[in-house]
């Protein structure tokens, strides 16, 4: 309920005041609720109809794919940072057991560029750009469909309201006829049967009036359902439509339809997409190039640096042992070398400092560049299958476009002929209604003068009711036919 009030407030703010002519056409409570023109109804539907918004939403996906396609023309950049912890113990490497007496911390980083080039890399941006154009054509087509449906629903409500006004007139006439029958009975020139018939006629007119008002409410709900917003209370539809015979020719609207129809344009664009898919499939026969480069570094740190110090002490001891053996064998000694390997407190501190690398004291690795040129020679006829499928898809898209063009010709021609027929029907039904009105007036005069029976009035009134209903139906069928023709063309015509 609160949302309905908000929509009503928005409508009141968005829609200007009625002109004096439109205000006079409203009922007494027309100022109690917001007013709505057909243009505003269409605008609300374009912004709130869920089905249309779903079509609009598809464009974002097409746009993202286009952005990705252009991004493939640029190299890919990757960054990797890795950490590793290994507990002390034995680990088999290539069936050889390696033992570590301390836990080990390791880290690794890599910054790399990868550039891939193939035939599809250059074709895909154009393909995705064409897909975006197709999505935009779908949006226009959906908007035209919503506009046509909302306009016809709007006209249906106006048609219902016109029938309500007609029923009010018939009720008033039936009441006058009942009063006249009672007056004639009172002076002895009428019969109770005439009074009973007049009461039945009045009751039937009142029932028809209730049904007509209910139909207005039902069709209003359907209108706002198509618009995608709740119906505000006491909303008034204020647009007026005039009946004018179309001044354009069938050839002119057909030419406009072939140029502007969004459904046909979308299929033509998708035919272009399918052709680009064929080119991309054929491009698999061409070589692909991949270039990779990057920088990297690593760290390795023992959790217990005393392991390294102990290893250095053992190395120095082994050196002195080797020196003694050499001197005993009469070979030159290596005492000076061994003395340099003696582990002093300063050497131990240096070993600890060199071990302290984890996690970010990286040792850089040499820069490398790798270029790979690949050309598949035989891939089990996969390329041939892809090309054939792409060509079949392209042919299907072309057939769909041709079928849509044939359907467009039929739809526009039929809608144009229907509009012409409805224009002629309106003229004839207006003449019939005017004639029926004259017959009813004449029957009422004769009945008052005693020259006709109540049955004559009832027949004349039934004829008038039918003629007026037919006139109202003809008028609004004309406007609906005009909206249908605009929907078939895909472009406004008035």
Sine and cosine of phi, psi and omega as CSV:
sin_phi,cos_phi,sin_psi,cos_psi,sin_omega,cos_omega
0.00,0.00,-0.67,0.74,0.02,-1.00
-0.88,0.47,-0.64,0.77,0.01,-1.00
-0.91,0.42,-0.60,0.80,0.03,-1.00
-0.88,0.47,-0.63,0.78,0.03,-1.00
-0.91,0.42,-0.63,0.78,0.02,-1.00
-0.90,0.44,-0.68,0.73,0.04,-1.00
-0.89,0.46,-0.65,0.76,0.03,-1.00
-0.89,0.46,-0.65,0.76,0.03,-1.00
-0.91,0.42,-0.63,0.78,0.02,-1.00
-0.90,0.43,-0.65,0.76,0.02,-1.00
-0.90,0.43,-0.67,0.74,0.01,-1.00
-0.88,0.47,-0.61,0.79,-0.02,-1.00
-0.97,0.25,-0.52,0.85,-0.12,-0.99
-1.00,0.08,-0.45,0.89,-0.16,-0.99
-0.98,-0.22,0.81,-0.59,0.00,-1.00
-0.93,0.37,0.21,-0.98,-0.01,-1.00
-0.91,0.42,0.49,-0.87,0.01,-1.00
-0.93,0.36,0.49,-0.87,0.15,-0.99
-0.94,0.34,0.28,-0.96,-0.06,-1.00
-0.87,0.49,-0.60,0.80,0.00,-1.00
-0.91,0.41,-0.68,0.74,0.01,-1.00
-0.94,0.35,-0.59,0.81,0.01,-1.00
-0.89,0.45,-0.64,0.77,0.01,-1.00
-0.92,0.40,-0.41,0.91,-0.03,-1.00
-0.99,0.15,-0.19,0.98,-0.04,-1.00
-1.00,0.08,0.33,-0.94,0.07,-1.00
-0.97,0.23,0.02,-1.00,-0.14,-0.99
-0.91,0.40,-0.44,0.90,-0.04,-1.00
-0.99,-0.15,0.36,0.93,-0.07,-1.00
-0.92,0.40,-0.37,0.93,-0.01,-1.00
-1.00,0.01,-0.02,1.00,-0.05,-1.00
-0.99,0.12,-0.18,0.98,-0.01,-1.00
-0.65,-0.76,0.13,-0.99,0.00,-1.00
-0.95,0.32,0.36,-0.93,0.04,-1.00
-0.94,-0.34,0.44,-0.90,-0.10,-0.99
-0.61,-0.79,0.83,-0.56,0.10,-1.00
-1.00,-0.05,0.26,-0.97,-0.01,-1.00
-0.92,0.39,-0.54,0.84,0.03,-1.00
-0.90,0.43,-0.65,0.76,0.01,-1.00
-0.95,0.32,-0.56,0.83,0.06,-1.00
-0.89,0.46,-0.69,0.72,0.03,-1.00
-0.90,0.43,-0.68,0.74,-0.01,-1.00
-0.89,0.46,-0.67,0.74,0.05,-1.00
-0.89,0.45,-0.65,0.76,0.00,-1.00
-0.90,0.43,-0.65,0.76,0.01,-1.00
-0.88,0.47,-0.53,0.85,-0.05,-1.00
-1.00,-0.07,-0.21,0.98,-0.11,-0.99
-0.75,-0.66,-0.26,0.97,-0.02,-1.00
-0.90,0.43,0.87,-0.50,-0.11,-0.99
-0.89,0.46,-0.63,0.78,-0.01,-1.00
-0.89,0.45,-0.68,0.73,0.02,-1.00
-0.92,0.40,-0.66,0.75,0.00,-1.00
-0.90,0.44,-0.52,0.86,0.07,-1.00
-0.90,0.44,-0.64,0.77,0.04,-1.00
-0.92,0.39,-0.65,0.76,0.02,-1.00
-0.89,0.46,-0.62,0.79,-0.03,-1.00
-0.90,0.44,-0.47,0.88,-0.01,-1.00
-0.91,0.42,-0.40,0.92,-0.01,-1.00
-0.91,0.41,-0.57,0.82,-0.01,-1.00
-0.89,0.46,-0.60,0.80,0.05,-1.00
-0.91,0.41,-0.68,0.73,0.02,-1.00
-0.90,0.44,-0.61,0.79,0.01,-1.00
-0.92,0.40,-0.64,0.77,0.02,-1.00
-0.90,0.43,-0.64,0.77,0.04,-1.00
-0.91,0.42,-0.60,0.80,0.05,-1.00
-0.91,0.42,-0.67,0.74,0.03,-1.00
-0.88,0.47,-0.66,0.75,0.02,-1.00
-0.90,0.43,-0.63,0.78,-0.01,-1.00
-0.89,0.45,-0.69,0.73,0.05,-1.00
-0.93,0.37,-0.52,0.85,0.04,-1.00
-0.91,0.41,-0.43,0.90,0.03,-1.00
-0.92,0.38,-0.27,0.96,0.07,-1.00
-0.97,0.24,-0.17,0.98,0.00,-1.00
-0.96,-0.28,0.44,-0.90,0.04,-1.00
-0.93,0.36,0.46,-0.89,0.05,-1.00
-1.00,0.01,0.66,-0.75,-0.03,-1.00
-0.90,-0.44,0.79,-0.61,-0.01,-1.00
-0.82,-0.58,0.61,-0.79,0.09,-1.00
-0.79,-0.61,0.77,-0.64,-0.04,-1.00
-0.80,-0.60,0.75,-0.66,0.13,-0.99
-0.75,-0.66,0.85,-0.52,-0.12,-0.99
-0.78,-0.62,0.65,-0.76,0.10,-1.00
-0.85,-0.53,0.47,-0.88,-0.05,-1.00
-0.54,-0.84,0.62,-0.79,0.06,-1.00
-0.79,-0.62,0.78,-0.63,0.03,-1.00
-0.83,-0.56,0.82,-0.57,-0.01,-1.00
-0.98,0.21,0.46,-0.89,0.00,-1.00
-0.88,0.47,0.59,-0.81,-0.01,-1.00
0.50,-0.87,-0.22,-0.98,-0.01,-1.00
-0.98,-0.19,0.68,-0.74,0.01,-1.00
-0.74,-0.67,0.80,-0.59,0.02,-1.00
-0.98,0.19,0.77,-0.64,0.08,-1.00
-0.78,-0.63,0.92,-0.39,-0.05,-1.00
0.81,0.58,0.73,0.68,0.07,-1.00
0.93,0.36,0.17,0.99,0.03,-1.00
-0.93,-0.38,0.77,-0.64,-0.02,-1.00
-0.99,0.11,0.83,-0.56,0.08,-1.00
-0.91,-0.42,0.77,-0.64,-0.04,-1.00
-0.94,-0.35,0.62,-0.78,0.09,-1.00
-0.82,-0.57,0.69,-0.72,-0.04,-1.00
-0.99,-0.13,0.10,0.99,0.01,-1.00
-0.58,-0.82,0.52,-0.86,0.14,-0.99
-0.89,0.47,0.53,-0.85,-0.07,-1.00
-0.84,-0.55,0.74,-0.67,0.12,-0.99
-0.95,-0.33,0.73,-0.68,-0.01,-1.00
-0.71,-0.71,0.49,-0.87,0.10,-1.00
-0.60,-0.80,0.37,-0.93,-0.09,-1.00
-0.48,-0.88,0.62,-0.78,0.10,-0.99
-0.71,-0.70,0.43,-0.90,0.06,-1.00
-0.46,-0.89,0.74,-0.67,0.14,-0.99
-0.89,-0.46,0.90,-0.44,-0.12,-0.99
-0.76,-0.65,0.51,-0.86,0.10,-0.99
-0.91,-0.42,0.73,-0.68,0.05,-1.00
-0.77,-0.63,0.78,-0.62,-0.04,-1.00
-0.81,-0.58,0.87,-0.49,0.02,-1.00
-0.93,-0.37,0.73,-0.68,0.04,-1.00
-0.77,-0.64,0.77,-0.64,0.09,-1.00
-0.49,-0.87,0.05,-1.00,-0.01,-1.00
-0.89,0.45,-0.64,0.77,-0.01,-1.00
-0.92,0.39,-0.41,0.91,0.03,-1.00
-0.87,0.50,-0.57,0.82,-0.02,-1.00
-1.00,0.00,-0.44,0.90,-0.02,-1.00
-0.99,0.15,-0.58,0.81,-0.14,-0.99
-0.88,0.48,-0.64,0.77,0.04,-1.00
-0.84,0.54,-0.68,0.73,0.03,-1.00
-0.91,0.42,-0.63,0.78,0.01,-1.00
-0.89,0.46,-0.74,0.67,-0.03,-1.00
-0.93,0.36,-0.53,0.85,0.08,-1.00
-0.91,0.42,-0.61,0.79,0.07,-1.00
-0.93,0.38,-0.58,0.81,0.07,-1.00
-0.89,0.46,-0.61,0.79,0.05,-1.00
-0.90,0.44,-0.65,0.76,0.05,-1.00
-0.88,0.47,-0.63,0.78,0.04,-1.00
-0.91,0.42,-0.65,0.76,0.03,-1.00
-0.90,0.44,-0.62,0.78,0.03,-1.00
-0.92,0.39,-0.60,0.80,0.07,-1.00
-0.92,0.40,-0.60,0.80,0.07,-1.00
-0.89,0.46,-0.63,0.78,0.01,-1.00
-0.90,0.44,-0.70,0.71,0.02,-1.00
-0.89,0.46,-0.67,0.74,0.02,-1.00
-0.90,0.45,-0.66,0.75,0.05,-1.00
-0.91,0.42,-0.62,0.79,0.02,-1.00
-0.91,0.42,-0.65,0.76,0.05,-1.00
-0.89,0.45,-0.66,0.75,0.01,-1.00
-0.89,0.46,-0.70,0.72,0.03,-1.00
-0.89,0.45,-0.68,0.74,0.00,-1.00
-0.88,0.48,-0.69,0.73,-0.01,-1.00
-0.90,0.43,-0.73,0.69,-0.04,-1.00
-0.90,0.43,-0.72,0.70,-0.01,-1.00
-0.90,0.43,-0.66,0.75,0.02,-1.00
-0.88,0.47,-0.69,0.73,0.01,-1.00
-0.92,0.38,-0.62,0.79,0.07,-1.00
-0.91,0.41,-0.63,0.77,0.05,-1.00
-0.87,0.48,-0.70,0.71,0.02,-1.00
-0.90,0.43,-0.58,0.82,0.03,-1.00
-0.88,0.47,-0.67,0.74,0.03,-1.00
-0.90,0.43,-0.68,0.73,0.05,-1.00
-0.88,0.48,-0.63,0.78,0.04,-1.00
-0.89,0.46,-0.69,0.73,0.04,-1.00
-0.88,0.47,-0.67,0.74,-0.01,-1.00
-0.91,0.41,-0.60,0.80,0.06,-1.00
-0.90,0.44,-0.59,0.80,0.03,-1.00
-0.94,0.33,-0.55,0.84,0.10,-1.00
-0.89,0.46,-0.70,0.72,0.03,-1.00
-0.88,0.47,-0.63,0.78,0.04,-1.00
-0.90,0.44,-0.69,0.73,0.01,-1.00
-0.90,0.43,-0.59,0.80,0.07,-1.00
-0.88,0.48,-0.65,0.76,0.04,-1.00
-0.91,0.42,-0.67,0.74,0.00,-1.00
-0.92,0.39,-0.59,0.80,0.06,-1.00
-0.90,0.44,-0.70,0.72,0.02,-1.00
-0.89,0.47,-0.66,0.75,0.03,-1.00
-0.91,0.42,-0.67,0.74,0.01,-1.00
-0.90,0.44,-0.59,0.81,0.04,-1.00
-0.91,0.41,-0.67,0.74,0.04,-1.00
-0.90,0.44,-0.65,0.76,0.01,-1.00
-0.92,0.40,-0.59,0.81,0.07,-1.00
-0.91,0.41,-0.68,0.74,0.03,-1.00
-0.89,0.46,-0.63,0.78,0.01,-1.00
-0.92,0.39,-0.66,0.75,0.02,-1.00
-0.89,0.45,-0.63,0.77,0.04,-1.00
-0.91,0.40,-0.63,0.78,0.00,-1.00
-0.91,0.41,-0.65,0.76,0.02,-1.00
-0.92,0.39,-0.59,0.80,0.05,-1.00
-0.91,0.42,-0.59,0.81,-0.04,-1.00
-0.92,0.39,-0.53,0.85,-0.02,-1.00
-1.00,-0.10,0.04,1.00,0.07,-1.00
1.00,0.05,0.09,1.00,0.01,-1.00
-0.99,-0.15,-0.01,1.00,0.02,-1.00
-0.83,-0.55,0.04,-1.00,-0.01,-1.00
-0.82,-0.57,0.36,-0.93,0.06,-1.00
-0.90,0.43,-0.48,0.88,0.03,-1.00
-0.89,0.45,-0.64,0.77,0.04,-1.00
-0.89,0.45,-0.64,0.77,0.02,-1.00
-0.90,0.44,-0.69,0.73,0.00,-1.00
-0.89,0.46,-0.68,0.73,0.02,-1.00
-0.89,0.46,-0.65,0.76,0.02,-1.00
-0.90,0.44,-0.61,0.79,0.04,-1.00
-0.91,0.40,-0.64,0.77,0.04,-1.00
-0.90,0.44,-0.68,0.73,0.01,-1.00
-0.87,0.49,-0.67,0.74,0.02,-1.00
-0.90,0.44,-0.69,0.73,0.01,-1.00
-0.89,0.45,-0.66,0.75,0.03,-1.00
-0.90,0.43,-0.63,0.77,0.03,-1.00
-0.91,0.41,-0.62,0.78,0.02,-1.00
-0.92,0.40,-0.64,0.77,0.05,-1.00
-0.89,0.45,-0.69,0.72,0.03,-1.00
-0.88,0.47,-0.59,0.81,0.04,-1.00
-0.91,0.42,-0.66,0.75,0.04,-1.00
-0.89,0.45,-0.70,0.72,0.01,-1.00
-0.88,0.47,-0.66,0.75,-0.02,-1.00
-0.91,0.42,-0.66,0.75,0.02,-1.00
-0.92,0.39,-0.62,0.79,0.06,-1.00
-0.89,0.45,-0.62,0.78,0.01,-1.00
-0.91,0.42,-0.57,0.82,0.07,-1.00
-0.87,0.49,-0.73,0.68,-0.02,-1.00
-0.89,0.45,-0.67,0.74,-0.02,-1.00
-0.90,0.43,-0.72,0.70,-0.04,-1.00
-0.95,0.31,-0.45,0.89,0.12,-0.99
-0.91,0.41,-0.67,0.74,0.04,-1.00
-0.86,0.51,-0.67,0.74,0.01,-1.00
-0.92,0.40,-0.59,0.81,0.05,-1.00
-0.88,0.48,-0.76,0.65,-0.04,-1.00
-0.95,0.30,-0.44,0.90,0.13,-0.99
-0.89,0.46,-0.69,0.73,0.04,-1.00
-0.92,0.40,-0.55,0.83,0.03,-1.00
-0.95,0.32,-0.41,0.91,0.03,-1.00
1.00,0.09,0.30,0.95,0.02,-1.00
-0.73,-0.68,0.43,-0.90,0.05,-1.00
-0.94,0.33,0.44,-0.90,-0.03,-1.00
-0.99,0.16,0.84,-0.54,0.10,-1.00
-0.93,0.36,0.39,-0.92,-0.02,-1.00
-0.95,0.31,0.70,-0.71,0.08,-1.00
0.87,0.50,0.52,0.85,0.02,-1.00
-0.92,0.40,0.62,-0.79,-0.04,-1.00
-0.90,-0.44,0.77,-0.64,0.07,-1.00
-1.00,-0.03,0.85,-0.53,-0.21,-0.98
-0.90,-0.43,-0.13,0.99,-0.04,-1.00
-0.92,0.38,0.59,-0.80,0.04,-1.00
-0.87,-0.49,0.60,-0.80,-0.05,-1.00
-0.82,-0.57,0.70,-0.72,0.03,-1.00
-0.95,-0.30,0.56,-0.83,0.00,-1.00
-1.00,0.00,0.92,-0.40,0.05,-1.00
-0.72,-0.69,0.76,-0.66,0.01,-1.00
-0.87,0.50,0.68,-0.73,-0.02,-1.00
-0.86,0.50,0.69,-0.72,-0.02,-1.00
-0.99,-0.16,-0.04,1.00,-0.01,-1.00
-0.99,-0.15,0.37,-0.93,-0.02,-1.00
-0.99,-0.11,0.26,-0.97,0.03,-1.00
-0.90,0.44,-0.63,0.78,-0.01,-1.00
-0.89,0.45,-0.63,0.78,-0.04,-1.00
-0.93,0.37,-0.69,0.72,0.00,-1.00
-0.94,0.33,-0.51,0.86,0.03,-1.00
-0.93,0.38,-0.67,0.74,0.04,-1.00
-0.90,0.45,-0.64,0.77,0.04,-1.00
-0.90,0.43,-0.65,0.76,-0.01,-1.00
-0.90,0.44,-0.69,0.73,0.00,-1.00
-0.90,0.43,-0.42,0.91,-0.02,-1.00
-1.00,-0.01,-0.60,0.80,-0.19,-0.98
-0.95,-0.32,-0.29,0.96,-0.11,-0.99
-0.86,0.50,0.88,-0.48,-0.11,-0.99
-0.93,0.36,-0.55,0.84,0.00,-1.00
-0.90,0.43,-0.70,0.71,0.03,-1.00
-0.91,0.42,-0.67,0.74,0.01,-1.00
-0.89,0.46,-0.63,0.78,0.01,-1.00
-0.90,0.44,-0.65,0.76,0.01,-1.00
-0.93,0.38,-0.61,0.79,0.06,-1.00
-0.90,0.44,-0.65,0.76,0.02,-1.00
-0.91,0.42,-0.64,0.77,0.01,-1.00
-0.93,0.36,-0.43,0.90,0.14,-0.99
-0.91,0.42,-0.62,0.78,0.07,-1.00
-0.91,0.42,-0.64,0.77,0.05,-1.00
-0.87,0.49,-0.70,0.71,0.00,-1.00
-0.89,0.46,-0.59,0.81,0.04,-1.00
-0.91,0.41,-0.63,0.78,0.05,-1.00
-0.93,0.37,-0.52,0.85,0.08,-1.00
-0.90,0.44,-0.60,0.80,0.06,-1.00
-0.89,0.45,-0.70,0.71,0.02,-1.00
-0.88,0.47,-0.64,0.76,0.02,-1.00
-0.91,0.41,-0.64,0.77,0.02,-1.00
-0.90,0.43,-0.66,0.75,0.04,-1.00
-0.92,0.39,-0.42,0.91,0.00,-1.00
-0.93,0.37,-0.21,0.98,0.05,-1.00
-0.93,0.36,-0.20,0.98,0.09,-1.00
-0.98,0.19,-0.23,0.97,-0.03,-1.00
-1.00,-0.01,0.38,-0.92,0.01,-1.00
-0.95,0.31,0.35,-0.94,0.09,-1.00
-0.88,-0.48,0.55,-0.83,-0.03,-1.00
-0.86,-0.51,0.73,-0.68,0.08,-1.00
-0.78,-0.63,0.79,-0.61,0.03,-1.00
-0.86,-0.51,0.78,-0.63,-0.01,-1.00
-0.79,-0.62,0.65,-0.76,0.09,-1.00
-0.42,-0.91,0.27,-0.96,0.02,-1.00
0.17,-0.99,0.08,-1.00,0.06,-1.00
-0.85,-0.52,0.47,-0.88,-0.03,-1.00
-0.47,-0.88,0.22,-0.98,0.03,-1.00
-0.33,-0.94,0.26,-0.97,-0.06,-1.00
-0.56,-0.83,0.30,-0.95,0.14,-0.99
-0.69,-0.72,0.47,-0.88,0.11,-0.99
-0.56,-0.83,0.83,-0.55,-0.07,-1.00
-0.69,-0.73,0.76,-0.65,0.09,-1.00
-0.99,0.16,0.65,-0.76,0.02,-1.00
-0.91,0.41,-0.51,0.86,0.00,-1.00
-0.90,-0.43,0.98,-0.18,-0.03,-1.00
-0.93,0.37,-0.25,0.97,0.02,-1.00
-0.90,0.44,-0.39,0.92,0.07,-1.00
-0.88,0.47,-0.68,0.74,0.03,-1.00
-0.93,0.38,-0.63,0.78,0.00,-1.00
-0.91,0.41,-0.69,0.73,0.03,-1.00
-0.88,0.47,-0.64,0.77,0.02,-1.00
-0.90,0.43,-0.62,0.78,0.04,-1.00
-0.92,0.40,-0.62,0.78,0.03,-1.00
-0.90,0.44,-0.69,0.72,0.04,-1.00
-0.89,0.45,-0.61,0.80,0.03,-1.00
-0.90,0.44,-0.65,0.76,0.03,-1.00
-0.91,0.42,-0.67,0.74,0.01,-1.00
-0.89,0.46,-0.67,0.75,0.03,-1.00
-0.89,0.45,-0.57,0.82,0.00,-1.00
-0.91,0.41,-0.69,0.73,0.01,-1.00
-0.92,0.39,-0.58,0.81,0.05,-1.00
-0.89,0.45,-0.69,0.73,0.03,-1.00
-0.90,0.44,-0.59,0.81,0.00,-1.00
-0.90,0.44,-0.66,0.75,0.01,-1.00
-0.90,0.43,-0.66,0.75,0.00,-1.00
-0.90,0.44,-0.66,0.75,-0.01,-1.00
-0.90,0.44,-0.70,0.72,-0.02,-1.00
-0.92,0.40,-0.62,0.79,0.03,-1.00
-0.91,0.42,-0.46,0.89,-0.01,-1.00
-1.00,-0.01,0.05,1.00,0.02,-1.00
0.99,0.17,0.26,0.97,0.03,-1.00
-1.00,-0.06,0.35,-0.94,0.04,-1.00
-0.87,0.50,0.65,-0.76,-0.01,-1.00
-0.99,0.17,0.27,-0.96,0.01,-1.00
-0.82,-0.58,0.59,0.81,-0.06,-1.00
-0.86,0.51,-0.69,0.72,-0.03,-1.00
-0.88,0.48,-0.61,0.79,0.01,-1.00
-0.92,0.39,-0.68,0.73,-0.04,-1.00
-0.92,0.38,-0.58,0.81,0.03,-1.00
-0.89,0.46,-0.52,0.85,0.04,-1.00
-0.94,0.35,-0.36,0.93,-0.04,-1.00
-1.00,-0.08,0.00,1.00,0.04,-1.00
-0.90,0.44,0.73,-0.68,-0.03,-1.00
-1.00,0.06,0.94,-0.34,0.07,-1.00
-0.98,-0.19,0.18,-0.98,0.07,-1.00
-0.83,0.56,-0.59,0.81,0.03,-1.00
-0.93,0.38,-0.64,0.77,0.03,-1.00
-0.90,0.43,-0.66,0.75,0.01,-1.00
-0.88,0.47,-0.65,0.76,0.02,-1.00
-0.91,0.41,-0.61,0.79,0.03,-1.00
-0.91,0.42,-0.65,0.76,0.03,-1.00
-0.90,0.45,-0.67,0.74,0.02,-1.00
-0.89,0.46,-0.65,0.76,-0.01,-1.00
-0.91,0.41,-0.66,0.75,0.02,-1.00
-0.92,0.38,-0.52,0.86,0.02,-1.00
-0.96,0.29,-0.45,0.89,-0.06,-1.00
-0.98,0.21,0.99,0.11,-0.03,-1.00
-0.89,-0.46,-0.53,0.85,-0.08,-1.00
-0.95,0.32,0.69,-0.72,0.10,0.99
-0.97,-0.26,-0.19,0.98,-0.20,-0.98
-0.85,-0.52,0.13,0.99,0.06,-1.00
-1.00,0.00,0.95,0.30,-0.17,-0.99
-0.97,0.25,0.53,-0.85,0.20,-0.98
-0.99,-0.16,0.91,-0.42,-0.09,-1.00
-0.95,0.32,0.60,-0.80,0.07,-1.00
-0.99,-0.17,0.40,-0.92,-0.05,-1.00
-0.89,0.46,0.56,-0.83,0.05,-1.00
-0.92,0.40,0.65,-0.76,0.03,-1.00
-0.71,-0.71,0.53,-0.85,0.05,-1.00
-0.76,-0.65,0.78,-0.63,-0.01,-1.00
-0.83,-0.56,0.79,-0.62,0.06,-1.00
-0.86,-0.50,0.76,-0.65,-0.04,-1.00
-0.80,-0.61,0.84,-0.55,0.08,-1.00
-0.92,-0.38,0.89,-0.46,-0.06,-1.00
-0.86,-0.51,0.62,-0.78,0.04,-1.00
-0.67,-0.74,0.96,-0.27,0.02,-1.00
-0.92,0.39,0.78,-0.62,-0.01,-1.00
-1.00,0.03,-0.74,0.67,0.00,-1.00
-0.56,-0.83,0.86,-0.51,0.00,-1.00
-0.83,-0.56,0.68,0.73,0.09,-1.00
0.87,0.50,0.64,0.77,0.06,-1.00
0.90,0.44,0.35,0.94,0.04,-1.00
-0.91,0.42,-0.66,0.75,0.01,-1.00
-0.90,0.44,-0.67,0.74,0.01,-1.00
-0.88,0.47,-0.66,0.75,0.03,-1.00
-0.90,0.43,-0.66,0.75,0.00,-1.00
-0.90,0.44,-0.65,0.76,0.01,-1.00
-0.91,0.42,-0.70,0.71,-0.01,-1.00
-0.90,0.44,-0.65,0.76,0.03,-1.00
-0.91,0.42,-0.65,0.76,0.01,-1.00
-0.91,0.43,-0.65,0.76,0.03,-1.00
-0.92,0.40,-0.62,0.78,0.04,-1.00
-0.91,0.42,-0.65,0.76,0.03,-1.00
-0.90,0.43,-0.65,0.76,0.05,-1.00
-0.89,0.45,-0.68,0.73,0.02,-1.00
-0.90,0.45,-0.64,0.77,0.04,-1.00
-0.89,0.46,-0.67,0.74,0.02,-1.00
-0.90,0.44,-0.62,0.78,0.03,-1.00
-0.92,0.39,-0.64,0.77,0.03,-1.00
-0.91,0.42,-0.63,0.77,0.02,-1.00
-0.90,0.44,-0.65,0.76,0.02,-1.00
-0.90,0.43,-0.67,0.74,0.02,-1.00
-0.92,0.40,-0.63,0.77,0.04,-1.00
-0.90,0.43,-0.64,0.77,0.02,-1.00
-0.91,0.41,-0.58,0.81,0.03,-1.00
-0.91,0.41,-0.63,0.77,0.07,-1.00
-0.92,0.40,-0.66,0.75,0.03,-1.00
-0.91,0.41,-0.61,0.79,0.03,-1.00
-0.88,0.48,-0.69,0.73,0.03,-1.00
-0.86,0.51,-0.71,0.71,-0.01,-1.00
-0.92,0.39,-0.69,0.72,-0.05,-1.00
-0.91,0.42,-0.71,0.70,-0.02,-1.00
-0.92,0.39,-0.67,0.74,0.02,-1.00
-0.88,0.47,-0.73,0.68,0.01,-1.00
-0.89,0.46,-0.68,0.73,0.00,-1.00
-0.91,0.41,-0.62,0.78,0.02,-1.00
-0.91,0.41,-0.71,0.70,0.01,-1.00
-0.90,0.43,-0.62,0.78,0.05,-1.00
-0.89,0.45,-0.65,0.76,0.02,-1.00
-0.90,0.44,-0.69,0.72,0.03,-1.00
-0.88,0.48,-0.68,0.73,0.01,-1.00
-0.90,0.43,-0.66,0.75,-0.01,-1.00
-0.92,0.39,-0.55,0.83,0.04,-1.00
-0.89,0.45,-0.67,0.75,0.04,-1.00
-0.93,0.36,-0.60,0.80,0.00,-1.00
-0.90,0.43,-0.63,0.77,0.02,-1.00
-0.86,0.51,-0.71,0.70,0.00,-1.00
-0.86,0.51,-0.72,0.70,-0.02,-1.00
-0.92,0.38,-0.65,0.76,-0.02,-1.00
-0.93,0.36,-0.54,0.84,0.09,-1.00
-0.91,0.41,-0.64,0.77,0.07,-1.00
-0.90,0.44,-0.69,0.73,0.01,-1.00
-0.89,0.46,-0.67,0.74,-0.01,-1.00
-0.91,0.42,-0.65,0.76,0.02,-1.00
-0.90,0.44,-0.66,0.75,0.02,-1.00
-0.91,0.42,-0.66,0.75,0.03,-1.00
-0.91,0.42,-0.57,0.82,0.05,-1.00
-0.90,0.43,-0.67,0.74,0.04,-1.00
-0.90,0.44,-0.67,0.75,0.01,-1.00
-0.90,0.45,-0.64,0.77,0.03,-1.00
-0.91,0.41,-0.69,0.73,0.03,-1.00
-0.88,0.48,-0.66,0.75,0.00,-1.00
-0.92,0.40,-0.65,0.76,0.01,-1.00
-0.90,0.43,-0.62,0.78,0.03,-1.00
-0.91,0.42,-0.65,0.76,0.02,-1.00
-0.91,0.42,-0.70,0.71,0.00,-1.00
-0.90,0.43,-0.62,0.78,-0.02,-1.00
-0.91,0.41,-0.66,0.76,0.04,-1.00
-0.89,0.46,-0.58,0.82,-0.02,-1.00
-0.99,0.11,-0.08,1.00,-0.01,-1.00
0.99,0.13,0.19,0.98,-0.02,-1.00
-1.00,-0.06,0.02,1.00,0.01,-1.00
-0.56,-0.83,0.37,-0.93,0.02,-1.00
-1.00,-0.07,0.18,-0.98,0.04,-1.00
-0.91,0.42,-0.48,0.88,0.03,-1.00
-0.87,0.48,-0.58,0.82,0.05,-1.00
-0.90,0.44,-0.66,0.76,0.03,-1.00
-0.91,0.42,-0.69,0.72,-0.01,-1.00
-0.88,0.48,-0.67,0.74,0.04,-1.00
-0.90,0.44,-0.70,0.71,-0.01,-1.00
-0.90,0.44,-0.63,0.77,0.00,-1.00
-0.93,0.37,-0.64,0.77,0.04,-1.00
-0.89,0.45,-0.65,0.76,0.04,-1.00
-0.90,0.44,-0.65,0.76,0.00,-1.00
-0.91,0.41,-0.67,0.74,0.00,-1.00
-0.88,0.48,-0.70,0.71,0.02,-1.00
-0.90,0.44,-0.69,0.72,-0.02,-1.00
-0.91,0.42,-0.65,0.76,0.01,-1.00
-0.93,0.37,-0.66,0.76,0.06,-1.00
-0.88,0.47,-0.66,0.75,0.03,-1.00
-0.91,0.42,-0.60,0.80,0.02,-1.00
-0.91,0.42,-0.71,0.71,0.01,-1.00
-0.89,0.46,-0.72,0.70,0.01,-1.00
-0.87,0.49,-0.65,0.76,-0.02,-1.00
-0.90,0.44,-0.67,0.74,-0.02,-1.00
-0.88,0.48,-0.74,0.67,-0.09,-1.00
-0.98,0.18,-0.43,0.90,0.15,-0.99
-0.91,0.40,-0.55,0.84,0.08,-1.00
-0.89,0.46,-0.74,0.67,-0.02,-1.00
-0.91,0.41,-0.61,0.79,0.04,-1.00
-0.92,0.39,-0.60,0.80,0.05,-1.00
-0.91,0.42,-0.60,0.80,0.05,-1.00
-0.90,0.45,-0.70,0.71,0.02,-1.00
-0.90,0.44,-0.61,0.79,0.03,-1.00
-0.91,0.42,-0.62,0.79,0.03,-1.00
-0.92,0.40,-0.67,0.74,0.05,-1.00
-0.89,0.46,-0.63,0.78,0.04,-1.00
-0.91,0.42,-0.63,0.78,0.01,-1.00
-0.93,0.37,-0.62,0.78,0.02,-1.00
-0.95,0.32,-0.62,0.79,-0.07,-1.00
1.00,0.06,0.38,0.93,-0.03,-1.00
-0.37,-0.93,0.61,-0.79,0.03,-1.00
-0.88,0.48,0.55,-0.83,-0.02,-1.00
-0.87,-0.50,0.01,1.00,0.04,-1.00
-0.51,-0.86,0.00,0.00,0.00,0.00
